Amino acid sequence: MEICVHLRDILEEELREGNEVVSKYIDEWTNESYSVRLRRPLNKHNRDDYLAMSPTISYWENKESRYMPGKGYYCKQCKHSISGPFYYDY
């Protein structure tokens, strides 16, 4: 399965800048039907540009310990997400 067309540019830019995919999974228990997790935090300097690309894209942050903490983008139309951790230990 590939990431949806609404999030594809974001993922491709992250990969061009050296980020790496650490997991891909289909989740039937959450709102996400397909999720891509990246090794490093997502670049926030482009956040406004990403959100302006499509009204279906939203930015989120999760700090609850019962879920995997991180931040990312979610496509409300396709139910796909891209996420990364808050911090990266080099």
Number of C-alpha atoms within 10 A of each C-alpha: 7 10 19 16 11 20 21 13 14 19 23 11 14 18 13 9 10 9 18 15 16 11 10 16 12 13 12 9 7 9 12 18 14 21 20 19 20 22 17 20 18 24 14 11 8 11 15 10 11 19 14 11 13 12 12 15 21 16 16 12 14 14 11 9 7 7 8 11 14 19 21 23 23 23 21 15 11 17 17 24 26 24 24 25 18 15 12 9 5 4
